[in-house]
């Protein structure tokens, strides 16, 4: 089998087919008018607003409206109770803290009293000892 | 008696025993009644869980409160009764003696005992367990004021000294505090 030149054997028919396919053709009659007419037509797809309305349409049912209102009320009541409990617990904790500080304050002050009395006793003893030793020397 | 009732009684008895053990020193009912005669009364009863809970509210940003939280971390209870009267002689010596007699038993050491006719008496008792402080009781019987402080739990001298100086209390000089082992007692009449 021999191959002529550097082109494949079927190159010529393909090239002619391409040339045929890419040949300039005139647009069919009224093409431009039809395009402009389509452009002027409203969009057939559903707008976003319409799509949102679809799930909101559930509230059109009265029962759903009541259920939603009841859910909101329950959430508010539960939230209120929880908030009040937190506030109450915090107030009780602060009161307990004040009690603890008061207890420490009283304990500290009474120890301070004991300490000062010991100081006083020691000072009196030292003074007595010194006067006694001074009298003995004399 | 049903099994349920027996269990209930046993649980009550157990709870009472645990509370009594935790407090160790019980305030006599006669002393508790003094609040009716007192001009001012301070009654603080804080057991272990209550202390833990109260200490949660001590601010970590405040250095004094931070120290206090550390101080009470290992304590099992703090019990304070303080009664201030308008006139002298509103409480009897027997009521104070009933308190003192509770801390004369084994395990207790009287480290301070000051007697003053004019200023009143102050007694400080330490509870020792394995040569470590396990509690402190302060009984201050002044002519117009009676104060009982009972702190239960491990409390070494450093912690004790830290009790002073907090929240505006003058700092307690640790060196001047007698050591529990010495049983130093100052008597003044």
Interface residues (C-beta under 8 A of the other chain):
Chain A: X90 X93 X94 X96 X97 X99 X100 X101 X102 X103 X104 X105 X106 X107 X108 X109 X110 X111 X112 X113 X114 X115 X117 X118 X119 X120 X121 X122 X124
Chain B: X42 X44 X46 X50 X51 X53 X54 X55 X56 X57 X58 X68 X71 X72 X78 X80 X82 X112 X114 X116 X119 X122 X124 X136 X138 X140 X147 X149 X151 X160 X163 X164 X165 X166 X167 X168 X169 X170 X172 X173 X176 X177 X178 X186 X187 X188
